[in-house]
Amino acid sequence: MLLKNAILLNIFPPRVEQADLRVEAGKIRVRAKNLRLQGGEEAVDLAGAFVMPGMVNAHTHLYSSLARGMPGPARPPKNFLEILQKVWWKLDRALDEESVYYSALVGAVEAAKCGTTTIVDHHASPTSIAGSLDVIRGALEKVGLRGVLCYEVTDRGGRRERDMGLEENDRFIECHRRDPKFRGIVGAHASFTLNDGSLKACSELAERHGTGVHIHVAEDTIDVKDSKTRHHCGLADRLARHGILGKRSILAHCVHFTSGDFLRVHRTQSWVVHNPRSNMNNAVGHAPLHLFGTRTALGTDGFPADMFEETRCGFFRKQETKDKAAGTVLPQLLQGGQQMVSEIYSERFGALEPDSNADLAVLDYSPPTRLTEDTLLGHFLFGMRSSMVKSVMVDGKWIVWDRRLLGVDEDEVMGTSRNIAQKLWERIRKQ
């Protein structure tokens, strides 16, 4: 395929260039102006549309997709632990295979239409563990997205459920070691729901597979306090002691880490993922982005995979805290997610360059002022929206064309999901 007359955008560092792209076997092969059509190629004239790399949601929970509008508990949660106990831990226990599939399918449909092409998911369904990651894979595959998947290991359901979670991670990682679109990583809930033996089991499994651990870290003060009171050490020290920190591990949140904790994390080159909308919604505090370092990425933690919106919310929140670096840090996190999955897949993502994966989004945006490398960040933060995503390509194939999902009946998906959500909510009510 030859994509003609595009304006190629790289958000961070800012880059704007008019060029054509030659796509072959899922890769961008040539980037240059005025490329000529070769035999057997299909020409697609983008007529000056903006093209940017497909976005990465570096930490989310697809199983929350059917929670939208769900009745809340009779007594509103008083703190973060009660939010987990009264809402999310009831929801994940009520999930069955059908609701796991449609939760993932709804999340994938929304992600694709927002220009998000890779999802790093953190899953939990304690009464439907075995094979659950394949169910999610099937939903993402139907839409055409890439996915880095894991099952959340925790002790809160007892040893049998913990072991089943470890087995599900083990099986999925091994089966998808060379899958071009899917990868596995070891999942863990949070330090405060894992004993020492379980943390060690997660790190040993990750080491055996040459991967990392995807875990919630210091999202709320409960995680930090638990480490001090029950284990008599700092949270970063506990994670390091049990081999959780490392270049391939993903630490979600880190809201209540100190500068010393971050130094420990940086020495191990662990990834840190910021989730601004979730942090605001749960009122857990303000992540110290100035301490996050360079191996950082952006996630939605269960919110829809609209990375335009996530970036903008994070930017405005940091502006409110008078963080002068907000204008560059938040767009940089988008690039960080692409670097993260590049390491996981051992391939190049996030660059519309030769030999990079052909994952991209075409935007229908008409800038009211000049769009240059100097003004791009301003346009991205204050002008561009996910609703402007017109077409999306993954692995060299269009999955969205002219705002229409290809191969997926969106109305049927949403109609069926509404019925499944009602049954899910009824099971929650009966707990």
N, C-alpha and C positions, 0 to 999 in steps of 0.2 A: 504494500500500500504506500502511496505517496501523498503526504499531507502538504498541500500547497497553500501559500499566502497566509501563513500564521504569524502572530506576534507572540514570541515565546517569553514567558515570565518565570523568573526564579525569585521567590519572595525573600529569602535570606541566604547569602547576601543578595541584595537587589540586583537584578539583571534583566534588561529588556532588549530583545533583538528580533528583527523581522527575518524569518528564514523558513525553509521547507524541511520536512522530516521524511526520511525513507525508513519504513518499518518492515521488518522481515523476521519471521520465526519468533515473534514476541519481543524483539529487541529493536531499539533505534539503531540503524546502521550508519546513516549519514545525516548530518545537519549542515545545511548550506543554503545559499540563496539561489533561486532560479534553477532548481534541479529539473532535469528532463526525464520524462516518463520512459521507463524501460519496459521491455516486452513482458507481458503477464502481470504488470502492476495495475492496480486500481488507483485512479487519481481522485482525491477528495479535496475540493477547493473550499478552504475555510474562510475565504473572503475577508481576511484581515481580523478574524476573531482572535481573542487572547487564549493562549494555551499554557497551562501550568502543570507541573507534576501532580499525579494523584496523591491525595493526602493520606496520612496514617493516623489512626486513632490508637494511641500507644497504651491505653489501659481502659477497658470498659467491661460491663456486665450485660451481655445481650439478653440474659434471662429477665432483666427488668423491663423489657419492652412492653409486656402486657400488664404492667402495674399502673399505667397511666390512668388516672381517675379512680383508682381502686379505693374503696372506703377505708378510712383510717381506723386505728384502734379506738375503742370506747373511751379510753383515757389517753390523752395525747402524751407522747414520750417526753420525759423531762430532761433527758440527756442523750448523748450519742449511743451509749450502751443500750438504752431502752429503744432507740430507733432501730437498732439491729434486732433486738429481742422481739419487739412488737410488730415490726414491719418486714424487714428483709429476711430474717431467719424463718419466719412463718411462710413467706412467699417461696423461698427456695425449697422448703420441705414439701410444699404442695405441688411442685412441678412434677409432671409425668412426661413421657417421651413426646407426646403430641404437643404439649405446651412448650417444651424445650425447643422443638422444631419451629413452631410458629413464632416464638419469641425471637429466635435467631433470624428467621426469614423476614419478619417485620423490620428488625434492626438492619439487616442487610439491604433491604429495599430502600430504606431511608438513607443509609450511608451512601449507596451508589448514586442516588439523586443529588446528594450534597457534594459529590466529587471525592469522596473518601474511598480509596481502593484497597486498603489493607486494614484489618481489624485485629488488634491484640486483645483477645478476650480472656476473662477470668471467670470460670463457670462454677456453679454449685447447684446440685439437685440431689439432696441426700437420699431420697427414696427412689431415685432413678439414676444411679451412678454409672453402671457398666454400659459402655457403648455411647454414653451421652456426648462425648466429643465428636464421634462420627456423625451423630444426629446434627450437631451444629455445623460440622463440615459440609454435610449435605445441603443445608439451607444456604450457606455462603456460596457453595458451588453452583446452586441453581441460579443465583443472581449473577455470579461471575466474579466474586471478590476473592482476594487472598485472605488467609487467616493464620495467626499464630495463637494456638489454643492450649489451654491447660485446665485441669480440674483442681478446685480449691481443697487442699488437704487441711483438716482441722480435727481437734479432739472433742469438739462439743457434742458429737453424736456417738462417742464411744470408739473403742479400738477397731471394731469390725468396719464401721464406716470410714475410719481413717485409712485402714489397710486397703479398702476398696478404692479410695481416692488415689492412693499411691499406685495401685495396679492400673487404674485407668490412665494415669499419666504415663506410666511405663509402657503400656501397650500402644498408646497413640504416638508417642515419640518414636518408638521403634518402627511402627508401620509407616510413618510419614517422614522418615529420615531423608529421603531423596525426592519427596513430592515437590513438583515445581511451584505449587501454589499454597501448600499448607505445611506448617511446621508445628512441633510440639515443644513445650517447655514445662517444667515442674511448677505446679501451682500450690500456694499455701495461703491460708486466710490471713492471719496476723499473729504476731508473737504471743499476744495475751490469750489466744485460744489454742496454743500449741505447747506441749511439754517439751522438755529437752530431747527426749528420745524421738519425738515426731519431727522436730526441727532437724535433727541429725539425719533422720531417714530421708527427708526431702533433699538435703544437700548431698547425701551419698547417692541418691538416685540421679540427681542432676550431674554429679561428677561422672557416674558410670556412662551416661549418655553424652557427655561433653557439652552439656547445656547449662542453663542457669535456673534460678528460682524466681518466680513472679509472685510477689507478696505485698500485702498492705503494711505500711510502716509508719508509725507515729502519726496516724490520721487524726487521732484524738489523744488527749493526755492519759487516757486509761492504759494505752499501750506502754507509755513511758513509765507510769507509776507501777504497773504490774511487774515490769522487769526489775525495778528497784526493790519492791516489797517482797516479791516471791523468789527472785533469782539473785538479788543483792548485787546487781551490776547495771550499768547503763544499757539502753536498748541496742545501740550500735555495737557495744561490746558483746552482748549476748548473741546477736546475729553473726558477728565475726567468729565468736567462739565455736559456733556450730556450723561454720562453713557456708553460711547463706550469702554473704557478700562476695562479689566477684564480677568479672568483666561481662559475663553473660546474664547476670541477674537484673531483674527489674523491680525497683522499689517504688511503689505507688504512694504518693502524698508527701511523706516526710515533713508534715506541717510543724511538728513539735521537736524537730531535731535542732540541736545546738550547733554552733560553729565547729566545736570539737567533733561532734558526730559526723558532720559533713566532711571534715578532714579525713576521718576514718573511711568514709564511703569513697571519697575521691582517690585515696591511695589504692583501693581495690578496683577502681574504674567501673563500679556498678552504675547502672542507669537509674535516674530519678525521674519520675513522671508527675507532672503538675496537673491537677484536676480542679480548676477554679470554680466552675458552676456547682459541682458537688460540695466542695468545701463551704461555699456560701450557703447552699441550701441546708446543710447539716450544722452550720454555725460552729465549725470546729476550730476556726482560727484562720490566720493569714499566712500562707506559706512564705518563708523567707527566700524569695527567688534570687536575691543577691548572693546567697550562699550555695545555690544549686550547682554551680560549676558549668562545665561545657557538655557533659554527658547527660543531657536533660531532654525531655520530650513532653508532649502534650496529650492528655487523655480526657475522656468525658465521664468515667466512673459510672456508667449506666445511663447517662443522658444520651439523647440521639447523637449520632456521629457527625454532627455539623461542626466541622473544625473552624469554619469562618466564625460562627457564633461563639465557640469556645475561646478562640483567640481574642475576640473583641471583648467578651465578658472579663477575661483575665486581664486584659489591658486596662479597662476602666477601673477594675478593682485595685490594681496596683497604682493607677493614677490617684485614686482616692487616698491611698496610703503614702502618697507623695514619693513613690519610687521613680526616680528620674530615668531609670533604665528600662521602664516598661515598654517603651516604643520599639526597642530592639530585642528585648528578652523574649517577649511572647512570640513574635515571628520566628525567632531563632529556635524555639521549641518545636515548631512545625518541621523545620529542617532536621532537628534532632531525631524525631520519630522516623524519618526516612533513613537516617544514618543507622539507627537501631536495627531496623529490619534488614538493611543492607548487610549488617554483620550476621544476623540470624540466618539469612538465606545464602550468605556468601556470594551475593550478587549486588549490582548497583541499582539503587532506587533514588528517586528524588532529583534526578538530573536529566534534562532533555538533551542528552549527549550521546554520541556513538557508544554502543555496547551497554547502555543502560536499559533497564526494562521499560517496555512501552506501556507504562501506566500513566495516564494523563487525563486532564479535564479541560473541556472547551467552554469558555465563558462568553456569554452574550452581554458584554458590558460596554456601555458607551460613555467614556470618561468626559465629564464636563470641563475639566482642565487638562493641561498637558500631562501625559503619563510617561515619565522618564525614570531612569534608575534613581534619581534624586527624589522623585515624588511617589514611587511605587508603594512604599509602606503606608503612606497617607491614603492612597487609593484603596489599598487592601483593608485597612482598619476602618475607614470611614465611608467607603463607597461600595465595595464588592460584597455580594451576598451569595449564599448558597442557592437562592432562587434563580440566580443568573447562570448556574451550571446548565449548559445546553446538551452536551454530549460527554460521555465518559468511556475511556478505553482501558482495558486491563489485559496484559499479556498480548498486546497487539490486536485485540478484538474489541469491537464496540459492544458495551453492555447497556449503555444508554445512548440513544440517538434522537436528537431533536426533542428532548425531555421525555421520551417514552422508553420504558424498560423493554429490552428485547428478550423474548422468551419467557416472560413472567407476566401474568395477568394481575396487575396491582390491585384492581377492584376485588377480584376473587380472594386474594391473599388477605386484604383488610377485612372483608366481609366474614371470612372463615375465622380469622383471629378474634373478631369480636365475640363470636359464639364460644370459642375456646377460653377466652379471658373470663367470661361469665362462669364457666364451670370451674376454672382455677380459683376465682374469688370465692365461690361457694365452698370449695375445699378448705380455703383459708379460714373462712367464717366458722367452720365446724371444728377447728383445732382447739 
